[in-house]
């Protein structure tokens, strides 16, 4: 599915009044995984408001992961949380600070989700294809991270 069509569907999903924020995010993960080739695992991590500097797994589509909690600084997700930068990793096997979700994964994309100037969560994608995430994917996924900010903040329990 093209980026433009996906954007329209995601915008609509975020506006469905009968869905909770978490349910909308779940459907967005499933939509991205089902409609884009190579998006093998798509999920949101939330910043845990009870624990300092820790991410907790939120809605996701794909194989369950053992990395339900990730401290800031650990793995690609933890580095994105610490630096507030987008990470596009073409070859995860070349990374020393990487947490393997499943052995088939070759490339990864992580974008911080910011709301009201605060980090509230992250959007994380894994692919079994090496270097799957192009500049066009990054543009789409950074857009997803930004439009989902309100829903992530709400689902993670932030009052913004
Ligand atoms: N690979 C991530 C861990 C999360 S799983 O991919 C779902 C990392 O290195 O932070």
Boltz pocket constraint, residues with backbone or C-beta under 6 A from the ligand:
constraints:
  - pocket:
      binder: B
      contacts: [[A, 41], [A, 65], [A, 67], [A, 70], [A, 74], [A, 75], [A, 76], [A, 77], [A, 78], [A, 97], [A, 98], [A, 99], [A, 100], [A, 101], [A, 108], [A, 124], [A, 126]]
      max_distance: 6.0
